[in-house]
Amino acid sequence: MPVQNHNPSQGKRQTYSPERQAAIAQFWDKYIAIIHEKRIKEPFDRWFVIRARHYIEAFPDKRLALLHTRDDLSGYLFALGRNSSWQGWQLKQAVDAIALQRQTKLIYR
Protein backbone atom coordinates (compact mmCIF):
# COMPACT_ATOMS: atom_id res chain seq x y z
CA MET A 1 0.00 0.00 0.00
CA PRO A 2 1.58 3.34 -0.99
CA VAL A 3 2.17 6.06 1.53
CA GLN A 4 -0.84 8.34 1.60
CA ASN A 5 -0.61 12.11 1.84
CA HIS A 6 -1.55 12.81 5.41
CA ASN A 7 -0.02 13.24 8.82
CA PRO A 8 1.41 9.78 9.44
CA SER A 9 1.57 10.07 13.20
CA GLN A 10 -0.22 7.19 14.86
CA GLY A 11 0.86 8.17 18.35
CA LYS A 12 -0.64 10.52 20.88
CA ARG A 13 -2.88 13.05 19.17
CA GLN A 14 -2.62 16.71 20.02
CA THR A 15 -5.26 19.28 19.35
CA TYR A 16 -4.12 21.80 16.77
CA SER A 17 -5.84 24.70 15.11
CA PRO A 18 -7.14 24.04 11.58
CA GLU A 19 -4.31 26.19 10.20
CA ARG A 20 -1.69 24.17 12.08
CA GLN A 21 -3.29 20.90 10.96
CA ALA A 22 -3.17 22.12 7.36
CA ALA A 23 0.50 23.09 7.73
CA ILE A 24 1.35 19.66 9.16
CA ALA A 25 -0.52 17.90 6.35
CA GLN A 26 1.22 20.12 3.78
CA PHE A 27 4.64 19.26 5.23
CA TRP A 28 3.95 15.52 5.03
CA ASP A 29 2.54 15.82 1.52
CA LYS A 30 5.73 17.57 0.43
CA TYR A 31 7.93 15.11 2.30
CA ILE A 32 6.21 12.17 0.61
CA ALA A 33 6.55 13.90 -2.78
CA ILE A 34 10.31 14.28 -2.22
CA ILE A 35 10.58 10.62 -1.22
CA HIS A 36 8.90 9.61 -4.46
CA GLU A 37 10.99 12.09 -6.51
CA LYS A 38 14.04 10.29 -5.09
CA ARG A 39 12.47 7.07 -6.42
CA ILE A 40 12.14 5.46 -3.00
CA LYS A 41 9.62 2.70 -3.57
CA GLU A 42 7.23 0.66 -1.45
CA PRO A 43 7.61 -0.48 1.30
CA PHE A 44 10.64 1.69 1.95
CA ASP A 45 8.72 4.93 1.41
CA ARG A 46 6.58 4.13 4.45
CA TRP A 47 9.69 3.46 6.54
CA PHE A 48 11.17 6.80 5.54
CA VAL A 49 8.02 8.52 6.83
CA ILE A 50 8.15 6.47 10.03
CA ARG A 51 11.83 7.31 10.61
CA ALA A 52 11.26 11.03 9.99
CA ARG A 53 8.19 11.02 12.24
CA HIS A 54 10.12 9.32 15.06
CA TYR A 55 12.83 11.96 14.80
CA ILE A 56 10.31 14.80 15.00
CA GLU A 57 8.47 13.14 17.87
CA ALA A 58 11.72 12.70 19.80
CA PHE A 59 11.61 16.47 20.35
CA PRO A 60 8.01 17.15 21.42
CA ASP A 61 8.81 20.61 22.75
CA LYS A 62 10.27 21.85 19.45
CA ARG A 63 8.25 22.85 16.42
CA LEU A 64 9.35 21.56 13.05
CA ALA A 65 10.27 25.07 11.93
CA LEU A 66 12.84 25.15 14.75
CA LEU A 67 14.22 21.65 14.26
CA HIS A 68 17.01 20.99 15.32
CA THR A 69 20.46 21.89 16.40
CA ARG A 70 23.50 19.90 15.43
CA ASP A 71 23.60 18.58 19.00
CA ASP A 72 19.96 17.45 18.77
CA LEU A 73 20.65 15.57 15.56
CA SER A 74 23.93 14.00 16.64
CA GLY A 75 22.49 13.01 20.03
CA TYR A 76 19.48 11.40 18.39
CA LEU A 77 21.59 9.47 15.89
CA PHE A 78 24.06 8.46 18.60
CA ALA A 79 21.18 7.03 20.65
CA LEU A 80 19.90 5.10 17.61
CA GLY A 81 23.38 3.76 16.95
CA ARG A 82 23.63 2.47 20.50
CA ASN A 83 20.34 0.59 20.16
CA SER A 84 21.50 -3.01 19.91
CA SER A 85 18.30 -4.12 18.21
CA TRP A 86 18.99 -1.86 15.22
CA GLN A 87 21.00 -3.05 12.26
CA GLY A 88 23.33 -0.81 10.26
CA TRP A 89 20.94 -0.49 7.34
CA GLN A 90 18.20 0.77 9.68
CA LEU A 91 20.47 3.52 10.99
CA LYS A 92 21.39 4.48 7.40
CA GLN A 93 17.69 4.57 6.53
CA ALA A 94 17.02 6.86 9.51
CA VAL A 95 19.88 9.17 8.48
CA ASP A 96 18.57 9.34 4.91
CA ALA A 97 14.98 9.94 6.08
CA ILE A 98 16.05 12.75 8.40
CA ALA A 99 18.18 14.31 5.66
CA LEU A 100 15.12 14.38 3.38
CA GLN A 101 13.02 15.75 6.24
CA ARG A 102 15.49 18.58 6.69
CA GLN A 103 15.52 19.17 2.93
CA THR A 104 11.72 19.38 2.94
CA LYS A 105 11.83 21.91 5.76
CA LEU A 106 14.37 24.07 3.92
CA ILE A 107 12.68 23.93 0.51
CA TYR A 108 9.20 24.67 1.73
CA ARG A 109 9.71 27.38 4.32
N, C-alpha and C positions, 0 to 999 in steps of 0.2 A: 504494500500500500504506500503510495507516495506521500511525502510530507505535505500536509495541508497548510495553507496560509492562515495561520492564527497563532495566538499566544500558546506556545507548547507547554507551558507550566502546568503540571498535574499536581503540584504540591499545594501548600496552604494558600488559599485565595485571600487577597486583600481587596478592599473596596477602593476603587479609583473613580475619579470623575470620568464622564464620557470622553472628554478630550484626552485624558491620560490613557484611557483604554484604547482609544484610536491611535495614539502615538506608539503604544506598545505593539499593537497589531501591525502598524506600518513598519516598525523596526523588524519584526519577525518576517513579514512579507519580503522585505528587502534582503534580509539575511538569507532566506531560503532562495531567493532569486540569484544571489551571488553564489551560493552553493551549487546551484544548477548551472550557472554560467561557467563554473570551474569544472563542470562535467562530473561532479560527484553523484554517483548513482545510488539507487536503492540497494540494500538497506542502509548504506553508509550515510546517506543524507540525513536520515532520522537520527543517527548517532551523533552527527555534527551538531544538530540542534540540541540534543540532550547534553552534550559536553559544554556547549556555549551557555545553555540555561543553568547548568550546575555551577559554572564559573560565576555568572551574574548572581545567583542565589547564595553563593558563599559570602557575599558582601551585602546583606540585607539593608544596611544603613546607608548605602551609597546608591545614588541614582545612576542609571546607565550613562547619562551625559557626563558624569564625573568619574567614570571608571577609567582606570585604576592607576595607581602609582606603580612604578617599577617594582617597589618592595611588595605591593599587593600581589602582583603577577608572579614574581619570583617565589614568594612565600607559598602561594597556591600551588604552583607547579612543583616546588620542593616537596610539599605535603603529598601530592599525588605520586611523586616518584618514590616516596618512602612507603607507600601502600603496597604491601607484599602481595596482595591479591591482583594487582594490576600487572599486565605484561607490557613490554616495551612499545608494542604497536598501539596499545591503548593510550599511553602517554603521548605518543606522537600524534595520534588522532585528536587528543585534547588540545595540544599545542596548535595544530592546524585549525581546529574549530575556533579557538580563542583568537587566533590571528585574523581569521575571516570576520569574527565578531567585531574586532577592533577596526578592521577595514570598513565594515558596514557603518559603524559609528562615525568614522571620519568622513566617509563619502556623503552621508545623508544627514549632516548636521543642519 
